[in-house]
Amino acid sequence: MTKDLTTVSHHIFLVEDDAALSKALRKKLEKKNYTVTVFDNGVEVFQAVKSEKPDLVLLDIQLPLVDGLEVLENLRKDEETKNVPVIMLTNLNHTSPKILKTTNAYPPELYLVKSSWTLSALLDQIKSTLEKDKNA
């Protein structure tokens, strides 16, 4: 089997508190040769992004302790992390006032409602985002 060498070195932070979804996403990403670090809450993510500089953050909004909107805002406000690509993964409609306020002020690369995508479509979006970031 030939490895897809375009994804070997990419490190992705997956911030998701749903254990089953997190496990499925991690498995799919690792099959594509991505390195995946999983977080089940938003508390440690900001410092981890600053210290480890992942290539992409997959970020749920509804998280225990610190929600994904606060994580996104902190990432975008910090000079060291403001350009790290973030894909929001959520069950929440992006038209709620709180979500709109945060995502308009601190935009993610993509905002995906979980019920509207498949794992393979998400993988395509991740690859596209990483390629766009590499060429920027």
Buried (B, 14 or more C-beta within 10 A) or exposed (E): EEEEEEBEEBEBBBBBBBEEBBEEBBEBBEEBBBBBBBBBBBBBBBEBBBEEEBBBBBBBBBBEEBBBBBBBBBBBEEEEBEEBBBBBBBEBEBEEEEBEEBBEEBEBBBBBEBEEBEEEEBBEBBBEBBEEBEEE
